[in-house]
Amino acid sequence: MEEKGTLYLVSTPIGNLEDITFRAIKTLQEVDLIAAEDTRHSLKLLNHYEIKKPLISYFEHNKIQRGVELINRLLSGESVALITDAGTPGISDPGEQMVKLAIEENINVTMIPGCTASIMALVLSGLPCKTFCFEGFLSHSKRERRAQLERICYEERTIIFYVSPHNCLDILNEMKNILGDRKVALCRELTKKFEEIIRGQLTEIIEQLKLREKIKGEIVLVIEGSTNTNNNEDKQWHSLSIEEHMEHYLSQNIERKEAMKMVAKDRGLTKREVYSMYMKKT
């Protein structure tokens, strides 16, 4: 029987091309194939280190078809390196799907660790690092974003988000309205020439950004966990998903329409918002 290949998850620089390990370079030089989120972007890195290997794309919109192709190549004995645009594969990118497929086929998966913007931002934030949670990107939908923020309103750990520059101000204002005015660190263009970290209260950060003509660059937002431990009932509701919250009332033989009203009241949402979120998940 032909021996299966190995899937290597290779962490790449998040900005500065010098932030790559010797082992990562060696692995990229030795594999049979490199799968990249954006081949044009990754080619700059590969050219910089004179790595000449076959390069194919693997991203959100082709992950199903290309995932099957990569699995077949691994099953035939080829070794594949998976890289993302920046940082660690699998974090807020389709790499996690590739790992799942490989594990299902009993293909060996290993990792060459390196940069992760979320951890760098956390450490530089000045906020507690002992325990934290990573939320990645919030939804593009304003309603779904509100539900996500409502869900973590009473999260006591430090919270990390990835934020796009084009809707950064909108998201910060939503956070202030839903989470309250907390300490925050906005980390922009980490490891790059114009690296910037702005620390302060949400209201202060918002006022600073309003003065800018345009907000540019990759942004990691680190926000203080909740210090409000008084309202245990609210905390209980926000720890539940919409479906779990609905099931709490439906299990008591309360009609669905009435249960939606009760959930909306508990969470400070409109009935329409609860209906939309609940029907999407069921």
TATA-V968689 format. One line per field, one symbol per residue. psi: psi as a letter, one per 20 degrees, with the letter a starting at -180 (. if undefined). A space follows every 50 residues. Layout:
psi = ???
//
This chain:
psi = pppqapopooprqjfoiimqqhhgggghhhrhqppqgohgghhggghhjl onqpprqoagijhgghggghghhghiiqppppqrhpbpqiokrjhhhggg ggghjkppprqorcqohggggghihjrpigqrqpibprqhpgghgggghh hjhjpiqpppqppqhhkggggghggghgirnrqqoooplpirgkppopqa qghggghghhiqhqprrpppppqqrpjojhnhgghggiiqrgghgghghh ijkpqgghhhggggghikrqhggggghghhi.
//
